[in-house]
Amino acid sequence: DYDLVRGKQIVARRARPGERLVTLDGVEREFDGEMLLICDGEGPVGVAGVMGGGNSEVNEGTTRVLLEVANFRAGSIRRTSTLLKLRTEASLRFEKGIGPEMAMYAQQRALHLFETVCGGRIARGIVDVYPGKEPPRTIVLEAARIAQVLGIEVPVEDVRRILGDLGFLVHHVPPAKYSVQVPSWRPDVEIPDDLVEEVGRIYGYDRLPTTMLRGTLPPPETNPVMALRERLRDLAVALGFQEVINYTLTTREKLALVTDPIDTVRRNPLGVVNPVAAQHAYLRTSLRSSVLESFAANRRQAEGPLRLFGGRGTFVPAEEFGLLPGHTAKFGVGSEMAGIVGQVHPETAAAFDIDEAVYLFEVWMEDLVRHLPERPPYQALSRYPAVRLDLAVVVDAAVPAGAVLELVRSHRSQGVQVRAELFDEYRGPGVPEGKKSLALRLWLRADDRTLTDDEALKVRQGLLARLGREFGATLRG
């Protein structure tokens, strides 16, 4: 409303720190010194490129309108709308970039609508302030680049026709170059490849020939830590654990529950400049608080055993604080430690509202992965089918099933390999006191032949004899 413009002038300037304005949505907003405002003779009347102010809003009594049209740098409008948390149709347009010459065109179009639709009378003259006006951009496009990107040669006449119809000013520079002047309404066209894209989409992608890829594939880039992490995840899931994915951000108070008071590194984590919430203000230096929190939250809902695991995102090595002395052990490879297993100290568990024994297992993958072979062992598969057998043996109850499996899998006889799985363990009637029955499924396979029944029987007998010598095993009748 022209009658509400104080001092009858319009000025674009940066805000003074702490300056305020009630915008058209009725919200009072405070600005910093980097935000651009549209002002009259006494103060702000609009947030440049985002939203106008309520102090100069058009109302039912308006008879005179001052039309101010402008263009702004995309980055400035993006910053202002983000900091103010104010997303408008205007800000979305300016953020994407609008050609600088569009302001005059937009004003002329708006004045025409005022006159023809609203019956308005247009005042004479236009005030045009255009600092930093730049000459039209010119891009040199080589025909060889078109052929390189599209894979075909586009005739000169077609290139000139296509770009000309799209509003570009094209001059052919013999023998194989084009000097292209970009229209002001195409700020998205900046480099030669942008012009190639315009030519390709109009010329027709259906004209591009179908060819096979040429050249050799690049060698794969291995990531041993990631590969180990995936193997451990699969193993944990197979053992009945459920993965929890927590924020890598936490609080000092939670970290204090699981870190040593004298450990100044872990007790002073890196803080986030702009945290989204108070409970996500610091980068965690230990996974333990996150996993224990998840355990406590899920324990309220779950009955029976609860097994959780989580990883990704600690910013210092792990530690022993918070575990129960005498119930904690480190493990490693050679002389280098690679992890910790132990019971969470009851006081630490109680701080997370956990009133039962909780056991924690940590693997330091960066340390462990250095000891893994670069390539896993490989053995070619046999061309010949396997013979499947089921075998039940009786052993002492104290004999680990894993030891029996290890012996069976290592058994070799006349070039026959044995693969084995345990599918049942039984104690009860029919098995002597102090004994247990282990049911094994065997696959016997040779690399050079198909096994006969007699050969499979000999391997079975030899395996039973070896189990008898090593573990005192007998065949269950």
Order of alpha helices (4+ residues) and beta strands (2+ residues): beta-beta-beta-beta-beta-beta-alpha-alpha-alpha-beta-alpha-alpha-beta-beta-alpha-alpha-beta-beta-alpha-alpha-beta-alpha-beta-beta-beta-alpha-beta-alpha-beta-alpha-beta-beta-alpha-beta
